[in-house]
């Protein structure tokens, strides 16, 4: 009897089960995508990949910085190179980039993989040893100047944060420096996708959920089963005797 009832009402029971499975898949998929997006888009932002000394001349610091384009990496004398003055000295092999004195601007840059119209947050640490107030430091995102520091006073590593919206799938991040007689140190550069909690809730709500079966639906199924059994008993009780 139970098996027969299961066959008659199996489609309804399976439909209820599938609703819960579908809801779990939608929710789990959204969370995993948000978590996966929260990665630093900057490669070698803490400058740990390369050695301190120039592999071609061990008497000088290394201007060949992995994943970064150095404006002076093809010249004989370098004013932009790796330095052992860092934000986090405890980190193994941690270095920074020194922007030394020069008549013009020296630069390092990197192309980031971004998503168009998405918001990102840029963070970096900058130190300045110039006591003569003769310096300029510029930050560019996709060719746009988003910050310019002029005659920055002497300071240790200081954190700076900026938000920007990507205009394409490739975004150029560039830093440019001009120093009269001293230098800047740049370290721990990161770019993370901004995930606003309210926007996440809106995005999740925009996924049209499969309606969960109401409790009355389960009661209705039991009611149908009871009616079917009652009719079965009545049919047997009025069956004429032979």
N, C-alpha and C positions, 0 to 999 in steps of 0.2 A: 504493500500500500504506500509506504513512504517513498519507495523508488518511483512508483507511478506518479505520485504527487510532485516529486522533484522534476520528473520529465515534463509534466504539464506546466509547472511554474518555473522551470529552469531558466527560460529566457529572461524573465523578470529579475530573478536573483542575479544572473550574470550581468545584466544591465546595471544593477545597483553597484556591484563590485567594480565594474569598469570605470564608473564615475570617480571613485576614490583613487584608482590607479592613475587616471588622467590628470587629476588635480595635483597629485604628488609629483608627477613628471614635470608639469608646467612650473611649479614653485621651485623645484630643485634645479631646473635648467637656468632660471633667471639668476639665482644666487651664485651659481658657479661662474656665469659670465661676468658678473660684477666683480667677483673676487679675482678672476683671471686678468681683468683689465688693470688692476692696481699694481703695476710694475713700473720700475724706473725706465723711462725711454732713453735716457742718456747712457751711452756705453763708456766704460772706464771713467766714470764721473769722479771717483775718488783717487784716480791715478795710481793704481796698484799694479798695473800690468807690466810696466817697463822698469828697467834698472835706472838708478840715479845718474850713472856716468854715461857719457856719449860712447857708444861702441866703436866709433871711428877715432876717438881721441879721448883717452881715459883721464886727461888733465882737465876736461871740461864737463859740465853737466849735459844731460841728454835732451836734445831738442826734438827727438823723434818720438812723438807721443801717439801711441796706438789709438785708433778710432777718431783722432782729431786731426784737422788740417791746420798746420802751423804756417803762418804767413812767411816765416823766415827759415823754413826747414831746408831750403836748397842753397842757402848762402854760407859763406865761410865763417862769419861771425854771427852768433845768435844772441838775441836779447830776450827771447822767450824760450824757457826750458824748464825741466823738472827741478824741484827743490825739495830738501828734506825738512822744511818747515811746514807742519801740517796742523789741521784741526785736531785730529785724533792720533797722537803719537803712539798710542798703545796698539793701533791697528798694524798688523804685519804688512811690511812693504808699502805703507801709506806714504804718498808724496803729494806735493801740490805743484801748481804751475806758477813760475815767476815771470812777470812781465817787467823787464828791465828798462833802463833809461834808453831813450831813442829820440831822434828828431821828429819822426813821424809816428803814425799809429802802428802798433804790432797787434796781431789778431790770432785767435784760434777759433775754429768753427766745427760744427758737426751737423749732419742731416738726420733729423728724427723722423720715425714712422708715426704719423698721427692720423686722426680721423677728422675729416672736414666738419666744421661747425661744432666740434666738441671742445669743452673747456679744459685747460690744463693749468697746473701750478708749477712754476719754476722756482727752485730754491738753490742758493749757493752761499758760500762763505768767502768773504774778501778781507784781506789784511793789507795795510799800507804802512810803509816805513818812512814815507816822505814827511819831513818836518818843515820843508820850505813852502808847502802849499802851491806846488807847481805840477799838477797832475790832472788827468782826465781819464775816466773809466766809463765805457759805454756798453750797454747790453742791447743786442738786436734779436728780434724774433721774426723770421721770414722777411728780412730786409727792413723791418720797421724798428726804429729806435724806441725802446720801451723804458729806458732809464739812462740818465747821464749824470755821473758824479764829477763835479768840478772842484778842484782843490780840496780833495778829501783830507782831513787832518790825520795825523798819526793814529793808528788803531791796530789792535790785534784782530784776529779772525772774528768777523761780525756777520750774522746771518741776514740775508735779504730774500724776500719772497715776492713774486709777481704772478698774477693770473693772466692768461691770454686764451683766445679762441683760435683754433687752427683754421686756416683758410684752404688747406689742401691735405692730401695724404702724406706729403713730404714737407717738413718744416725745418728751416735752417736756423740753428741757434749759433750766435756769434758774440764773442767778447772782444773788445778793442781797447787798447791802453796807450796812453802817452805820458811819459814821465820825464821830468827834466834831469834829475840826478839820482833818483831812488828807484823803488820798484813796488809793485803789487804782488800779492800771492793769492791765487784762486784755488779753491778746494771744494770737495763734496758737492758736486753739481747734480741736481736731480730734476726730472720733469715727470710729474704724475698726473694721470687723468683725474679730474675733479668729479666725485660722485656725491652730489647733494642728496641727503637722506629724503627730503621731501620729493625730489625728482624721482628717486628710486620708488617711493610709494606710489607716485602717479603712474610710473611706467608699469609697475606690477598690477595696478588697478586697471590699466588699459588692456591687459590680457583678459579677454572675456572668459570668465570661469564657467566651467560646466556646472550647472546647478546641482547641488547635492540633493539627494532624495529626502523629502520630508519624512518625519517619523510616521505621519499618517499614511504614507505610502506603504510602509511595512505592515501597519495595522490593516490596511485594505487587503494586502495579500493574504494575511491570516484569515480575514473575514471571508474572502472568496473560497479559501480552503474549507472553512467551516460550513459555508452554504453548500458547497459541492458534496461534502460528507453527509449533510442532512438530507439532500435530495437523493443520495445513494441509498440511505437507510429507508426513506419513504418508499422508494421504488421497490425495495425488497419486501417491505411490510405489506404492500398492496398487491403483490404479485399473486395471481390466482393459483390455487392448488390444483394439481392434476388429478 
